[in-house]
Amino acid sequence: MNQVHKILRQKLHETYARQAFDNTDVWAGNLSATIDGILYNAELARAYVDPGLISAEARVRAEVYVAGLDPRDVGPEDLRARAWTDADDAGYVDAMSMHHQGFGRRVPMRLVTGADGRPLPCGGNLVLNPIRFGSKGPTSSTTPLS
């Protein structure tokens, strides 16, 4: 485990209780969703599928800030993120013909890097590559980090 990975692990998993981070020390946010080319804030993004089409393409993006860490020193192997989404999960119908919601799935996200493999930060924030999925119906997503 390299030094960058140790710092990330400490700040994301050891220093703070779950969801009780000091935002001046470690922060994740600037979530956004682009649906069929239109950029939305992640809090509420709604797209309508045009008649004759069977799906809409959505991309989810996130940024991460870690104090005391130069984002250009972070490698793709140092930070893992998965977006949870219920897109493309229509649930199931049981033997009694009752519909049940699906459980969703986790889709890996990757650090946005340049041709040299080094991160391409947005300001001082690391950027996680958007995930893509196509679906009709309501969709939720979130991004846990490790």
Long-range contacts (C-beta under 8 A, 24 or more apart in sequence): 2-75, 2-78, 4-69, 4-73, 4-74, 4-75, 4-78, 5-77, 5-78, 7-66, 7-68, 7-69, 8-66, 8-69, 8-74, 8-78, 8-79, 9-146, 11-66, 12-145, 12-146, 13-146, 24-67, 25-66, 25-67, 26-64, 26-65, 26-66, 26-67, 27-64, 27-65, 28-62, 28-63, 28-64, 28-65, 28-143, 28-145, 29-62, 29-63, 30-61, 30-62, 30-63, 30-122, 30-125, 31-60, 31-61, 31-62, 31-143, 32-60, 32-61, 33-58, 33-59, 33-60, 33-61, 33-141, 34-58, 34-59, 34-61, 34-130, 35-59, 42-141, 49-136, 54-136, 55-134, 55-135, 55-136, 56-134, 56-135, 56-136, 57-132, 57-133, 57-134, 58-87, 58-132, 58-133, 58-134, 58-135, 58-139, 59-130, 59-131, 59-132, 60-85, 60-109, 60-130, 60-131, 60-141, 60-143, 61-127, 61-128, 61-129, 61-130, 62-109, 62-127, 62-128, 62-143, 63-122, 63-125, 63-126, 63-127, 63-128, 64-125, 64-126, 64-128, 64-145, 65-124, 65-125, 65-126, 66-126, 71-119, 71-121, 71-124, 71-125, 71-126, 72-118, 72-119, 72-121, 74-111, 74-119, 74-126, 75-111, 75-117, 75-119, 76-110, 76-111, 76-113, 76-117, 78-111, 79-111, 79-126, 79-128, 79-145, 79-146, 80-108, 80-145, 80-146, 81-108, 81-109, 81-128, 81-143, 81-144, 81-145, 81-146, 82-106, 82-107, 82-108, 82-109, 82-143, 82-144, 83-107, 83-109, 83-131, 83-141, 83-142, 83-143, 84-140, 84-141, 84-142, 84-143, 84-144, 85-131, 85-133, 85-139, 85-140, 85-141, 86-138, 86-139, 86-140, 86-141, 87-133, 87-134, 87-135, 87-139, 87-141, 88-133, 88-134, 88-135, 90-137, 104-140, 107-131, 107-133, 109-143
